[in-house]
Amino acid sequence: PDRTQPPVAEPKYDGKPVAAPADATVLFDGSNLDNFKNKKWKLVDGAMQVVPKARDQFTNDKFGDIHLHVEWMVPVGMKGWHQQQGNSGVFLMNRYEVQVLNCWANRTYPDGMTGAIYAQQPPKFNVCRKPGEWNSYDIHFKAPVFEGKKLVTPAYITVIFNGVKIHDNYEIKGATHYRRIASYSAHGPKDHIRLQDHGNPNMFRNIWVAPLKMKLGE
Ligand code: MG
């Protein structure tokens, strides 16, 4: 958490929904929660909204290697600062978190910033748009491989945040834990995508997945 703050970079994303490519599967188009488990989250204006204390959201399906596109917004008027300013998260395989937070005019520790591999690796840049504006994540993720309980290949991730690369083939060190050195515990080849309820009514929209085409881990 004591590492230097990443520099601010200009977003290259205009806040419009990004069309899914032909080989994508749309998980959420704003009309229903059919592909998701937690029906307590609210449908609002083509988005799904975290209902604080209604707990996390999970995809019905499980995924391994993946290109995940998700757009998210922190509503205006969040009362808290630091980690209370629109905290949520996108968890790959239910355990590797890319942090969601508002870091536009909000400062927090670098490995807890927007786009951080939470508690592990700060983003290269702070590319946040303002609260009330949509942001986009394109997450390219290569799942870890285990043989029995032994890790054979770690997970790798490249993240494009509002059109700017903030992680480039980063080797994930293990599952997300708050201020604990990360380590791997063996798990299956696929698991659910999870969206975090951290007590803030963030919005998510236009969620789609496509086959991983980026070469990662090489
Ligand atoms: Mg979070």
Residues whose N, C-alpha, C, O or C-beta is under 5 A from the ligand:
A	BS01	MG	N87 S88 G89 Q99 V100 Q196
